[in-house]
Amino acid sequence: MDKNDILEQKMNEAYDKAIDSLARYKFEMFGYWSSSWVKYNQLWGEFGNKRKPNPFKNLVQEAAKMMNKFKEVA
């Protein structure tokens, strides 16, 4: 198993744990695992691979929409 295989395995594990944490209202652990995924993705790029799209992008965009609605009400 080479470094890319190991890193990809770690990325998949971090993604699974992030989603599981979010589904169980464990927001702090979601932050930990999602940021781990982002760091692994940075390493993925440093190893000469094309970075993968962030799987949490839709969640971030939805949170931004929620904040915009909140600001309109406030």
N, CA, C and O atoms as a Tripos MOL2 file, in Angstrom:
@<TRIPOS>MOLECULE
protein
  296   295    74     0     0
PROTEIN
NO_CHARGES

@<TRIPOS>ATOM
      1 N           0.8580   -1.1810    0.0000 N.3       1 MET1
      2 CA          0.0000    0.0000    0.0000 C.3       1 MET1
      3 C           0.8990    1.2380    0.0000 C.2       1 MET1
      4 O           1.7480    1.3950    0.8780 O.2       1 MET1
      5 N           0.7120    2.1040   -0.9760 N.am      2 ASP2
      6 CA          1.5540    3.3000   -1.0370 C.3       2 ASP2
      7 C           0.8970    4.4530   -0.2680 C.2       2 ASP2
      8 O          -0.2140    4.3290    0.2490 O.2       2 ASP2
      9 N           1.6120    5.5640   -0.2120 N.am      3 LYS3
     10 CA          1.1460    6.7130    0.5770 C.3       3 LYS3
     11 C          -0.1860    7.2560    0.0810 C.2       3 LYS3
     12 O          -1.0000    7.7150    0.8830 O.2       3 LYS3
     13 N          -0.4220    7.2130   -1.2290 N.am      4 ASN4
     14 CA         -1.6900    7.6980   -1.7680 C.3       4 ASN4
     15 C          -2.8520    6.8240   -1.3120 C.2       4 ASN4
     16 O          -3.9190    7.3340   -0.9700 O.2       4 ASN4
     17 N          -2.6480    5.5130   -1.3070 N.am      5 ASP5
     18 CA         -3.6910    4.6050   -0.8500 C.3       5 ASP5
     19 C          -4.0120    4.8320    0.6260 C.2       5 ASP5
     20 O          -5.1760    4.8520    1.0270 O.2       5 ASP5
     21 N          -2.9620    5.0010    1.4220 N.am      6 ILE6
     22 CA         -3.1510    5.2370    2.8550 C.3       6 ILE6
     23 C          -3.8730    6.5630    3.0840 C.2       6 ILE6
     24 O          -4.7960    6.6420    3.8940 O.2       6 ILE6
     25 N          -3.4510    7.5900    2.3740 N.am      7 LEU7
     26 CA         -4.0650    8.9070    2.5350 C.3       7 LEU7
     27 C          -5.5270    8.8800    2.0980 C.2       7 LEU7
     28 O          -6.3850    9.4640    2.7610 O.2       7 LEU7
     29 N          -5.8130    8.2080    0.9920 N.am      8 GLU8
     30 CA         -7.1940    8.1180    0.5340 C.3       8 GLU8
     31 C          -8.0620    7.3570    1.5480 C.2       8 GLU8
     32 O          -9.2190    7.7110    1.7730 O.2       8 GLU8
     33 N          -7.5030    6.3380    2.1380 N.am      9 GLN9
     34 CA         -8.2160    5.5880    3.1760 C.3       9 GLN9
     35 C          -8.5160    6.4890    4.3770 C.2       9 GLN9
     36 O          -9.6120    6.4430    4.9360 O.2       9 GLN9
     37 N          -7.5420    7.3000    4.7660 N.am     10 LYS10
     38 CA         -7.7270    8.2380    5.8810 C.3      10 LYS10
     39 C          -8.7820    9.2880    5.5390 C.2      10 LYS10
     40 O          -9.5740    9.6730    6.4000 O.2      10 LYS10
     41 N          -8.7990    9.7520    4.2920 N.am     11 MET11
     42 CA         -9.7950   10.7320    3.8700 C.3      11 MET11
     43 C         -11.2010   10.1310    3.9360 C.2      11 MET11
     44 O         -12.1350   10.7790    4.4080 O.2      11 MET11
     45 N         -11.3440    8.9110    3.4680 N.am     12 ASN12
     46 CA        -12.6450    8.2510    3.5170 C.3      12 ASN12
     47 C         -13.1110    8.0500    4.9520 C.2      12 ASN12
     48 O         -14.2850    8.2480    5.2670 O.2      12 ASN12
     49 N         -12.1880    7.6570    5.8130 N.am     13 GLU13
     50 CA        -12.5120    7.4680    7.2240 C.3      13 GLU13
     51 C         -12.9320    8.7940    7.8720 C.2      13 GLU13
     52 O         -13.9050    8.8400    8.6250 O.2      13 GLU13
     53 N         -12.2030    9.8570    7.5770 N.am     14 ALA14
     54 CA        -12.5300   11.1660    8.1400 C.3      14 ALA14
     55 C         -13.9060   11.6320    7.6520 C.2      14 ALA14
     56 O         -14.6880   12.1750    8.4320 O.2      14 ALA14
     57 N         -14.1990   11.4240    6.3810 N.am     15 TYR15
     58 CA        -15.5060   11.8040    5.8400 C.3      15 TYR15
     59 C         -16.6230   11.0310    6.5450 C.2      15 TYR15
     60 O         -17.6080   11.6200    6.9910 O.2      15 TYR15
     61 N         -16.4630    9.7160    6.6390 N.am     16 ASP16
     62 CA        -17.4850    8.8830    7.2840 C.3      16 ASP16
     63 C         -17.7160    9.3030    8.7270 C.2      16 ASP16
     64 O         -18.8580    9.3880    9.1790 O.2      16 ASP16
     65 N         -16.6460    9.5630    9.4420 N.am     17 LYS17
     66 CA        -16.7670    9.9580   10.8500 C.3      17 LYS17
     67 C         -17.3690   11.3550   10.9890 C.2      17 LYS17
     68 O         -18.1070   11.6200   11.9390 O.2      17 LYS17
     69 N         -17.0620   12.2410   10.0580 N.am     18 ALA18
     70 CA        -17.6440   13.5890   10.0990 C.3      18 ALA18
     71 C         -19.1510   13.5210    9.9140 C.2      18 ALA18
     72 O         -19.8980   14.1390   10.6730 O.2      18 ALA18
     73 N         -19.6020   12.7780    8.9150 N.am     19 ILE19
     74 CA        -21.0370   12.6660    8.6430 C.3      19 ILE19
     75 C         -21.7430   11.9590    9.8010 C.2      19 ILE19
     76 O         -22.8320   12.3650   10.2060 O.2      19 ILE19
     77 N         -21.1370   10.9220   10.3240 N.am     20 ASP20
     78 CA        -21.7170   10.2160   11.4710 C.3      20 ASP20
     79 C         -21.8450   11.1560   12.6700 C.2      20 ASP20
     80 O         -22.8680   11.1540   13.3550 O.2      20 ASP20
     81 N         -20.8250   11.9440   12.9200 N.am     21 SER21
     82 CA        -20.8560   12.8920   14.0420 C.3      21 SER21
     83 C         -21.9640   13.9230   13.8540 C.2      21 SER21
     84 O         -22.6960   14.2280   14.7960 O.2      21 SER21
     85 N         -22.0870   14.4540   12.6550 N.am     22 LEU22
     86 CA        -23.1210   15.4440   12.3780 C.3      22 LEU22
     87 C         -24.5090   14.8350   12.5590 C.2      22 LEU22
     88 O         -25.4030   15.4760   13.1120 O.2      22 LEU22
     89 N         -24.6860   13.6200   12.1020 N.am     23 ALA23
     90 CA        -25.9850   12.9480   12.2110 C.3      23 ALA23
     91 C         -26.3790   12.6950   13.6620 C.2      23 ALA23
     92 O         -27.5610   12.5520   13.9730 O.2      23 ALA23
     93 N         -25.3880   12.6410   14.5490 N.am     24 ARG24
     94 CA        -25.6590   12.3820   15.9650 C.3      24 ARG24
     95 C         -25.5440   13.6480   16.8150 C.2      24 ARG24
     96 O         -25.4180   13.5660   18.0370 O.2      24 ARG24
     97 N         -25.5880   14.8290   16.1640 N.am     25 TYR25
     98 CA        -25.5160   16.1170   16.8640 C.3      25 TYR25
     99 C         -24.2150   16.2800   17.6510 C.2      25 TYR25
    100 O         -24.1950   16.9610   18.6760 O.2      25 TYR25
    101 N         -23.1450   15.6670   17.1860 N.am     26 LYS26
    102 CA        -21.8250   15.8070   17.8050 C.3      26 LYS26
    103 C         -21.0380   16.8200   16.9820 C.2      26 LYS26
    104 O         -20.1290   16.4740   16.2280 O.2      26 LYS26
    105 N         -21.4250   18.0930   17.1540 N.am     27 PHE27
    106 CA        -20.8960   19.1460   16.2800 C.3      27 PHE27
    107 C         -19.3990   19.3650   16.4350 C.2      27 PHE27
    108 O         -18.7110   19.6450   15.4540 O.2      27 PHE27
    109 N         -18.8960   19.2420   17.6370 N.am     28 GLU28
    110 CA        -17.4650   19.4260   17.8410 C.3      28 GLU28
    111 C         -16.6720   18.3340   17.1200 C.2      28 GLU28
    112 O         -15.6310   18.6030   16.5210 O.2      28 GLU28
    113 N         -17.1730   17.1110   17.1850 N.am     29 MET29
    114 CA        -16.4910   16.0150   16.4930 C.3      29 MET29
    115 C         -16.6470   16.1490   14.9720 C.2      29 MET29
    116 O         -15.7480   15.7790   14.2160 O.2      29 MET29
    117 N         -17.7870   16.6780   14.5350 N.am     30 PHE30
    118 CA        -17.9350   16.9510   13.1030 C.3      30 PHE30
    119 C         -16.8380   17.9100   12.6480 C.2      30 PHE30
    120 O         -16.2090   17.6970   11.6110 O.2      30 PHE30
    121 N         -16.6150   18.9590   13.4220 N.am     31 GLY31
    122 CA        -15.5700   19.9220   13.0780 C.3      31 GLY31
    123 C         -14.1920   19.2810   13.0340 C.2      31 GLY31
    124 O         -13.3850   19.5630   12.1480 O.2      31 GLY31
    125 N         -13.9390   18.4190   14.0010 N.am     32 TYR32
    126 CA        -12.6440   17.7380   14.0450 C.3      32 TYR32
    127 C         -12.4300   16.8930   12.7890 C.2      32 TYR32
    128 O         -11.3940   17.0010   12.1330 O.2      32 TYR32
    129 N         -13.4170   16.0500   12.4580 N.am     33 TRP33
    130 CA        -13.2410   15.1280   11.3330 C.3      33 TRP33
    131 C         -13.3170   15.8290    9.9850 C.2      33 TRP33
    132 O         -12.6140   15.4480    9.0490 O.2      33 TRP33
    133 N         -14.1610   16.8480    9.8750 N.am     34 SER34
    134 CA        -14.2200   17.5580    8.5930 C.3      34 SER34
    135 C         -12.9280   18.3420    8.3530 C.2      34 SER34
    136 O         -12.4490   18.4140    7.2220 O.2      34 SER34
    137 N         -12.3670   18.9250    9.4060 N.am     35 SER35
    138 CA        -11.0910   19.6290    9.2340 C.3      35 SER35
    139 C          -9.9550   18.6390    8.9640 C.2      35 SER35
    140 O          -8.9950   18.9710    8.2690 O.2      35 SER35
    141 N         -10.0620   17.4310    9.5110 N.am     36 SER36
    142 CA         -9.0720   16.3910    9.1890 C.3      36 SER36
    143 C          -9.1300   16.0600    7.7100 C.2      36 SER36
    144 O          -8.0950   15.9200    7.0580 O.2      36 SER36
    145 N         -10.3480   15.9330    7.1770 N.am     37 TRP37
    146 CA        -10.4920   15.6500    5.7560 C.3      37 TRP37
    147 C          -9.8420   16.7500    4.9260 C.2      37 TRP37
    148 O          -9.1420   16.4650    3.9540 O.2      37 TRP37
    149 N         -10.0690   17.9980    5.3040 N.am     38 VAL38
    150 CA         -9.4930   19.1310    4.5670 C.3      38 VAL38
    151 C          -7.9640   19.0610    4.6100 C.2      38 VAL38
    152 O          -7.3090   19.2770    3.5900 O.2      38 VAL38
    153 N          -7.3990   18.7660    5.7610 N.am     39 LYS39
    154 CA         -5.9360   18.6620    5.8820 C.3      39 LYS39
    155 C          -5.4020   17.5130    5.0290 C.2      39 LYS39
    156 O          -4.3880   17.6620    4.3470 O.2      39 LYS39
    157 N          -6.0850   16.3660    5.0690 N.am     40 TYR40
    158 CA         -5.6670   15.2370    4.2260 C.3      40 TYR40
    159 C          -5.7350   15.6180    2.7500 C.2      40 TYR40
    160 O          -4.8900   15.1960    1.9600 O.2      40 TYR40
    161 N          -6.7290   16.4080    2.3790 N.am     41 ASN41
    162 CA         -6.8530   16.8310    0.9890 C.3      41 ASN41
    163 C          -5.7030   17.7630    0.5960 C.2      41 ASN41
    164 O          -5.2280   17.7190   -0.5390 O.2      41 ASN41
    165 N          -5.2600   18.5970    1.5250 N.am     42 GLN42
    166 CA         -4.0900   19.4460    1.2580 C.3      42 GLN42
    167 C          -2.8590   18.5720    1.0200 C.2      42 GLN42
    168 O          -2.0800   18.8200    0.1000 O.2      42 GLN42
    169 N          -2.6920   17.5510    1.8560 N.am     43 LEU43
    170 CA         -1.5680   16.6280    1.6640 C.3      43 LEU43
    171 C          -1.6910   15.8860    0.3380 C.2      43 LEU43
    172 O          -0.6950   15.6590   -0.3480 O.2      43 LEU43
    173 N          -2.9010   15.5160   -0.0140 N.am     44 TRP44
    174 CA         -3.1660   14.8390   -1.2880 C.3      44 TRP44
    175 C          -2.6180   15.6880   -2.4410 C.2      44 TRP44
    176 O          -1.9730   15.1680   -3.3510 O.2      44 TRP44
    177 N          -2.8790   16.9880   -2.3910 N.am     45 GLY45
    178 CA         -2.3660   17.8880   -3.4210 C.3      45 GLY45
    179 C          -0.8560   18.0140   -3.3870 C.2      45 GLY45
    180 O          -0.2080   18.0910   -4.4310 O.2      45 GLY45
    181 N          -0.2900   18.0330   -2.1710 N.am     46 GLU46
    182 CA          1.1660   18.1400   -2.0430 C.3      46 GLU46
    183 C           1.8820   16.8920   -2.5530 C.2      46 GLU46
    184 O           3.0540   16.9510   -2.9230 O.2      46 GLU46
    185 N           1.1760   15.7660   -2.5710 N.am     47 PHE47
    186 CA          1.7530   14.5240   -3.0900 C.3      47 PHE47
    187 C           1.6860   14.4550   -4.6090 C.2      47 PHE47
    188 O           2.0290   13.4330   -5.2050 O.2      47 PHE47
    189 N           1.2430   15.5470   -5.2370 N.am     48 GLY48
    190 CA          1.2160   15.6090   -6.6930 C.3      48 GLY48
    191 C          -0.1090   15.2060   -7.3110 C.2      48 GLY48
    192 O          -0.2130   15.0970   -8.5330 O.2      48 GLY48
    193 N          -1.1190   14.9830   -6.4910 N.am     49 ASN49
    194 CA         -2.4440   14.6350   -6.9970 C.3      49 ASN49
    195 C          -3.2980   15.8920   -7.1230 C.2      49 ASN49
    196 O          -3.0250   16.9090   -6.4850 O.2      49 ASN49
    197 N          -4.3240   15.8080   -7.9470 N.am     50 LYS50
    198 CA         -5.2860   16.9040   -8.0200 C.3      50 LYS50
    199 C          -6.1770   16.8160   -6.7820 C.2      50 LYS50
    200 O          -6.7130   15.7540   -6.4640 O.2      50 LYS50
    201 N          -6.3280   17.9490   -6.0870 N.am     51 ARG51
    202 CA         -7.1660   17.9470   -4.8800 C.3      51 ARG51
    203 C          -8.5910   17.5360   -5.2130 C.2      51 ARG51
    204 O          -9.1040   17.8120   -6.2970 O.2      51 ARG51
    205 N          -9.2100   16.8760   -4.2600 N.am     52 LYS52
    206 CA        -10.5900   16.4280   -4.4350 C.3      52 LYS52
    207 C         -11.5460   17.5520   -4.0500 C.2      52 LYS52
    208 O         -11.2100   18.3940   -3.2170 O.2      52 LYS52
    209 N         -12.7370   17.5720   -4.6500 N.am     53 PRO53
    210 CA        -13.7190   18.5840   -4.2600 C.3      53 PRO53
    211 C         -14.1360   18.3740   -2.8020 C.2      53 PRO53
    212 O         -14.2730   17.2390   -2.3440 O.2      53 PRO53
    213 N         -14.3310   19.4500   -2.0990 N.am     54 ASN54
    214 CA        -14.7030   19.3630   -0.6950 C.3      54 ASN54
    215 C         -16.1260   18.8170   -0.5670 C.2      54 ASN54
    216 O         -17.0680   19.4270   -1.0720 O.2      54 ASN54
    217 N         -16.2910   17.6640    0.1080 N.am     55 PRO55
    218 CA        -17.6270   17.0740    0.2150 C.3      55 PRO55
    219 C         -18.5390   17.8540    1.1680 C.2      55 PRO55
    220 O         -19.7380   17.5830    1.2330 O.2      55 PRO55
    221 N         -17.9890   18.8060    1.8960 N.am     56 PHE56
    222 CA        -18.7620   19.5870    2.8520 C.3      56 PHE56
    223 C         -19.1920   20.9390    2.2840 C.2      56 PHE56
    224 O         -19.7970   21.7480    2.9870 O.2      56 PHE56
    225 N         -18.8820   21.1780    1.0200 N.am     57 LYS57
    226 CA        -19.1730   22.4680    0.3980 C.3      57 LYS57
    227 C         -20.6620   22.8000    0.4530 C.2      57 LYS57
    228 O         -21.0270   23.9370    0.7530 O.2      57 LYS57
    229 N         -21.5200   21.8340    0.1720 N.am     58 ASN58
    230 CA        -22.9620   22.0980    0.1990 C.3      58 ASN58
    231 C         -23.4330   22.4680    1.6020 C.2      58 ASN58
    232 O         -24.3100   23.3190    1.7540 O.2      58 ASN58
    233 N         -22.8670   21.8420    2.6210 N.am     59 LEU59
    234 CA        -23.2250   22.1850    3.9990 C.3      59 LEU59
    235 C         -22.8190   23.6230    4.3230 C.2      59 LEU59
    236 O         -23.5670   24.3570    4.9680 O.2      59 LEU59
    237 N         -21.6480   24.0090    3.8760 N.am     60 VAL60
    238 CA        -21.1570   25.3680    4.1170 C.3      60 VAL60
    239 C         -22.0460   26.3800    3.3890 C.2      60 VAL60
    240 O         -22.3950   27.4190    3.9490 O.2      60 VAL60
    241 N         -22.4040   26.0800    2.1610 N.am     61 GLN61
    242 CA        -23.2650   26.9790    1.3990 C.3      61 GLN61
    243 C         -24.6380   27.1090    2.0480 C.2      61 GLN61
    244 O         -25.2020   28.2030    2.0940 O.2      61 GLN61
    245 N         -25.1750   26.0100    2.5440 N.am     62 GLU62
    246 CA        -26.4730   26.0530    3.2140 C.3      62 GLU62
    247 C         -26.3910   26.8820    4.4950 C.2      62 GLU62
    248 O         -27.3110   27.6400    4.8030 O.2      62 GLU62
    249 N         -25.3060   26.7410    5.2330 N.am     63 ALA63
    250 CA        -25.1210   27.5370    6.4530 C.3      63 ALA63
    251 C         -25.0390   29.0260    6.1100 C.2      63 ALA63
    252 O         -25.5590   29.8610    6.8490 O.2      63 ALA63
    253 N         -24.3930   29.3580    5.0010 N.am     64 ALA64
    254 CA        -24.3010   30.7630    4.5760 C.3      64 ALA64
    255 C         -25.6840   31.3130    4.2460 C.2      64 ALA64
    256 O         -25.9960   32.4560    4.5800 O.2      64 ALA64
    257 N         -26.5160   30.4960    3.5860 N.am     65 LYS65
    258 CA        -27.8860   30.9230    3.2870 C.3      65 LYS65
    259 C         -28.6650   31.1590    4.5780 C.2      65 LYS65
    260 O         -29.4020   32.1380    4.6950 O.2      65 LYS65
    261 N         -28.5000   30.2690    5.5320 N.am     66 MET66
    262 CA        -29.1950   30.4100    6.8160 C.3      66 MET66
    263 C         -28.7580   31.6830    7.5270 C.2      66 MET66
    264 O         -29.5820   32.3780    8.1220 O.2      66 MET66
    265 N         -27.4700   31.9900    7.4690 N.am     67 MET67
    266 CA        -26.9680   33.2100    8.1040 C.3      67 MET67
    267 C         -27.5210   34.4570    7.4150 C.2      67 MET67
    268 O         -27.8450   35.4400    8.0810 O.2      67 MET67
    269 N         -27.6300   34.4220    6.0980 N.am     68 ASN68
    270 CA        -28.1950   35.5640    5.3640 C.3      68 ASN68
    271 C         -29.6420   35.7990    5.7610 C.2      68 ASN68
    272 O         -30.0620   36.9440    5.9280 O.2      68 ASN68
    273 N         -30.4090   34.7270    5.9130 N.am     69 LYS69
    274 CA        -31.8030   34.8650    6.3510 C.3      69 LYS69
    275 C         -31.8710   35.4070    7.7620 C.2      69 LYS69
    276 O         -32.7370   36.2210    8.0840 O.2      69 LYS69
    277 N         -30.9530   34.9530    8.6040 N.am     70 PHE70
    278 CA        -30.9000   35.4100    9.9870 C.3      70 PHE70
    279 C         -30.5920   36.8980   10.0400 C.2      70 PHE70
    280 O         -31.1870   37.6240   10.8360 O.2      70 PHE70
    281 N         -29.6750   37.3580    9.2060 N.am     71 LYS71
    282 CA        -29.2980   38.7740    9.1730 C.3      71 LYS71
    283 C         -30.4520   39.6460    8.6840 C.2      71 LYS71
    284 O         -30.6130   40.7810    9.1320 O.2      71 LYS71
    285 N         -31.2600   39.1060    7.7550 N.am     72 GLU72
    286 CA        -32.4100   39.8590    7.2440 C.3      72 GLU72
    287 C         -33.4510   40.0700    8.3360 C.2      72 GLU72
    288 O         -34.1080   41.1100    8.3760 O.2      72 GLU72
    289 N         -33.6050   39.0990    9.2100 N.am     73 VAL73
    290 CA        -34.6020   39.1790   10.2840 C.3      73 VAL73
    291 C         -34.1330   40.0870   11.4040 C.2      73 VAL73
    292 O         -34.9270   40.8070   12.0100 O.2      73 VAL73
    293 N         -32.8350   40.0470   11.6730 N.am     74 ALA74
    294 CA        -32.2680   40.8050   12.8060 C.3      74 ALA74
    295 C         -32.1610   42.2660   12.5520 C.2      74 ALA74
    296 O         -31.7040   43.0110   13.4190 O.2      74 ALA74
@<TRIPOS>BOND
     1     1     2 1
     2     2     3 1
     3     3     4 2
     4     3     5 am
     5     5     6 1
     6     6     7 1
     7     7     8 2
     8     7     9 am
     9     9    10 1
    10    10    11 1
    11    11    12 2
    12    11    13 am
    13    13    14 1
    14    14    15 1
    15    15    16 2
    16    15    17 am
    17    17    18 1
    18    18    19 1
    19    19    20 2
    20    19    21 am
    21    21    22 1
    22    22    23 1
    23    23    24 2
    24    23    25 am
    25    25    26 1
    26    26    27 1
    27    27    28 2
    28    27    29 am
    29    29    30 1
    30    30    31 1
    31    31    32 2
    32    31    33 am
    33    33    34 1
    34    34    35 1
    35    35    36 2
    36    35    37 am
    37    37    38 1
    38    38    39 1
    39    39    40 2
    40    39    41 am
    41    41    42 1
    42    42    43 1
    43    43    44 2
    44    43    45 am
    45    45    46 1
    46    46    47 1
    47    47    48 2
    48    47    49 am
    49    49    50 1
    50    50    51 1
    51    51    52 2
    52    51    53 am
    53    53    54 1
    54    54    55 1
    55    55    56 2
    56    55    57 am
    57    57    58 1
    58    58    59 1
    59    59    60 2
    60    59    61 am
    61    61    62 1
    62    62    63 1
    63    63    64 2
    64    63    65 am
    65    65    66 1
    66    66    67 1
    67    67    68 2
    68    67    69 am
    69    69    70 1
    70    70    71 1
    71    71    72 2
    72    71    73 am
    73    73    74 1
    74    74    75 1
    75    75    76 2
    76    75    77 am
    77    77    78 1
    78    78    79 1
    79    79    80 2
    80    79    81 am
    81    81    82 1
    82    82    83 1
    83    83    84 2
    84    83    85 am
    85    85    86 1
    86    86    87 1
    87    87    88 2
    88    87    89 am
    89    89    90 1
    90    90    91 1
    91    91    92 2
    92    91    93 am
    93    93    94 1
    94    94    95 1
    95    95    96 2
    96    95    97 am
    97    97    98 1
    98    98    99 1
    99    99   100 2
   100    99   101 am
   101   101   102 1
   102   102   103 1
   103   103   104 2
   104   103   105 am
   105   105   106 1
   106   106   107 1
   107   107   108 2
   108   107   109 am
   109   109   110 1
   110   110   111 1
   111   111   112 2
   112   111   113 am
   113   113   114 1
   114   114   115 1
   115   115   116 2
   116   115   117 am
   117   117   118 1
   118   118   119 1
   119   119   120 2
   120   119   121 am
   121   121   122 1
   122   122   123 1
   123   123   124 2
   124   123   125 am
   125   125   126 1
   126   126   127 1
   127   127   128 2
   128   127   129 am
   129   129   130 1
   130   130   131 1
   131   131   132 2
   132   131   133 am
   133   133   134 1
   134   134   135 1
   135   135   136 2
   136   135   137 am
   137   137   138 1
   138   138   139 1
   139   139   140 2
   140   139   141 am
   141   141   142 1
   142   142   143 1
   143   143   144 2
   144   143   145 am
   145   145   146 1
   146   146   147 1
   147   147   148 2
   148   147   149 am
   149   149   150 1
   150   150   151 1
   151   151   152 2
   152   151   153 am
   153   153   154 1
   154   154   155 1
   155   155   156 2
   156   155   157 am
   157   157   158 1
   158   158   159 1
   159   159   160 2
   160   159   161 am
   161   161   162 1
   162   162   163 1
   163   163   164 2
   164   163   165 am
   165   165   166 1
   166   166   167 1
   167   167   168 2
   168   167   169 am
   169   169   170 1
   170   170   171 1
   171   171   172 2
   172   171   173 am
   173   173   174 1
   174   174   175 1
   175   175   176 2
   176   175   177 am
   177   177   178 1
   178   178   179 1
   179   179   180 2
   180   179   181 am
   181   181   182 1
   182   182   183 1
   183   183   184 2
   184   183   185 am
   185   185   186 1
   186   186   187 1
   187   187   188 2
   188   187   189 am
   189   189   190 1
   190   190   191 1
   191   191   192 2
   192   191   193 am
   193   193   194 1
   194   194   195 1
   195   195   196 2
   196   195   197 am
   197   197   198 1
   198   198   199 1
   199   199   200 2
   200   199   201 am
   201   201   202 1
   202   202   203 1
   203   203   204 2
   204   203   205 am
   205   205   206 1
   206   206   207 1
   207   207   208 2
   208   207   209 am
   209   209   210 1
   210   210   211 1
   211   211   212 2
   212   211   213 am
   213   213   214 1
   214   214   215 1
   215   215   216 2
   216   215   217 am
   217   217   218 1
   218   218   219 1
   219   219   220 2
   220   219   221 am
   221   221   222 1
   222   222   223 1
   223   223   224 2
   224   223   225 am
   225   225   226 1
   226   226   227 1
   227   227   228 2
   228   227   229 am
   229   229   230 1
   230   230   231 1
   231   231   232 2
   232   231   233 am
   233   233   234 1
   234   234   235 1
   235   235   236 2
   236   235   237 am
   237   237   238 1
   238   238   239 1
   239   239   240 2
   240   239   241 am
   241   241   242 1
   242   242   243 1
   243   243   244 2
   244   243   245 am
   245   245   246 1
   246   246   247 1
   247   247   248 2
   248   247   249 am
   249   249   250 1
   250   250   251 1
   251   251   252 2
   252   251   253 am
   253   253   254 1
   254   254   255 1
   255   255   256 2
   256   255   257 am
   257   257   258 1
   258   258   259 1
   259   259   260 2
   260   259   261 am
   261   261   262 1
   262   262   263 1
   263   263   264 2
   264   263   265 am
   265   265   266 1
   266   266   267 1
   267   267   268 2
   268   267   269 am
   269   269   270 1
   270   270   271 1
   271   271   272 2
   272   271   273 am
   273   273   274 1
   274   274   275 1
   275   275   276 2
   276   275   277 am
   277   277   278 1
   278   278   279 1
   279   279   280 2
   280   279   281 am
   281   281   282 1
   282   282   283 1
   283   283   284 2
   284   283   285 am
   285   285   286 1
   286   286   287 1
   287   287   288 2
   288   287   289 am
   289   289   290 1
   290   290   291 1
   291   291   292 2
   292   291   293 am
   293   293   294 1
   294   294   295 1
   295   295   296 2
@<TRIPOS>SUBSTRUCTURE
     1 MET1         2 RESIDUE 1 A MET
     2 ASP2         6 RESIDUE 1 A ASP
     3 LYS3        10 RESIDUE 1 A LYS
     4 ASN4        14 RESIDUE 1 A ASN
     5 ASP5        18 RESIDUE 1 A ASP
     6 ILE6        22 RESIDUE 1 A ILE
     7 LEU7        26 RESIDUE 1 A LEU
     8 GLU8        30 RESIDUE 1 A GLU
     9 GLN9        34 RESIDUE 1 A GLN
    10 LYS10       38 RESIDUE 1 A LYS
    11 MET11       42 RESIDUE 1 A MET
    12 ASN12       46 RESIDUE 1 A ASN
    13 GLU13       50 RESIDUE 1 A GLU
    14 ALA14       54 RESIDUE 1 A ALA
    15 TYR15       58 RESIDUE 1 A TYR
    16 ASP16       62 RESIDUE 1 A ASP
    17 LYS17       66 RESIDUE 1 A LYS
    18 ALA18       70 RESIDUE 1 A ALA
    19 ILE19       74 RESIDUE 1 A ILE
    20 ASP20       78 RESIDUE 1 A ASP
    21 SER21       82 RESIDUE 1 A SER
    22 LEU22       86 RESIDUE 1 A LEU
    23 ALA23       90 RESIDUE 1 A ALA
    24 ARG24       94 RESIDUE 1 A ARG
    25 TYR25       98 RESIDUE 1 A TYR
    26 LYS26      102 RESIDUE 1 A LYS
    27 PHE27      106 RESIDUE 1 A PHE
    28 GLU28      110 RESIDUE 1 A GLU
    29 MET29      114 RESIDUE 1 A MET
    30 PHE30      118 RESIDUE 1 A PHE
    31 GLY31      122 RESIDUE 1 A GLY
    32 TYR32      126 RESIDUE 1 A TYR
    33 TRP33      130 RESIDUE 1 A TRP
    34 SER34      134 RESIDUE 1 A SER
    35 SER35      138 RESIDUE 1 A SER
    36 SER36      142 RESIDUE 1 A SER
    37 TRP37      146 RESIDUE 1 A TRP
    38 VAL38      150 RESIDUE 1 A VAL
    39 LYS39      154 RESIDUE 1 A LYS
    40 TYR40      158 RESIDUE 1 A TYR
    41 ASN41      162 RESIDUE 1 A ASN
    42 GLN42      166 RESIDUE 1 A GLN
    43 LEU43      170 RESIDUE 1 A LEU
    44 TRP44      174 RESIDUE 1 A TRP
    45 GLY45      178 RESIDUE 1 A GLY
    46 GLU46      182 RESIDUE 1 A GLU
    47 PHE47      186 RESIDUE 1 A PHE
    48 GLY48      190 RESIDUE 1 A GLY
    49 ASN49      194 RESIDUE 1 A ASN
    50 LYS50      198 RESIDUE 1 A LYS
    51 ARG51      202 RESIDUE 1 A ARG
    52 LYS52      206 RESIDUE 1 A LYS
    53 PRO53      210 RESIDUE 1 A PRO
    54 ASN54      214 RESIDUE 1 A ASN
    55 PRO55      218 RESIDUE 1 A PRO
    56 PHE56      222 RESIDUE 1 A PHE
    57 LYS57      226 RESIDUE 1 A LYS
    58 ASN58      230 RESIDUE 1 A ASN
    59 LEU59      234 RESIDUE 1 A LEU
    60 VAL60      238 RESIDUE 1 A VAL
    61 GLN61      242 RESIDUE 1 A GLN
    62 GLU62      246 RESIDUE 1 A GLU
    63 ALA63      250 RESIDUE 1 A ALA
    64 ALA64      254 RESIDUE 1 A ALA
    65 LYS65      258 RESIDUE 1 A LYS
    66 MET66      262 RESIDUE 1 A MET
    67 MET67      266 RESIDUE 1 A MET
    68 ASN68      270 RESIDUE 1 A ASN
    69 LYS69      274 RESIDUE 1 A LYS
    70 PHE70      278 RESIDUE 1 A PHE
    71 LYS71      282 RESIDUE 1 A LYS
    72 GLU72      286 RESIDUE 1 A GLU
    73 VAL73      290 RESIDUE 1 A VAL
    74 ALA74      294 RESIDUE 1 A ALA
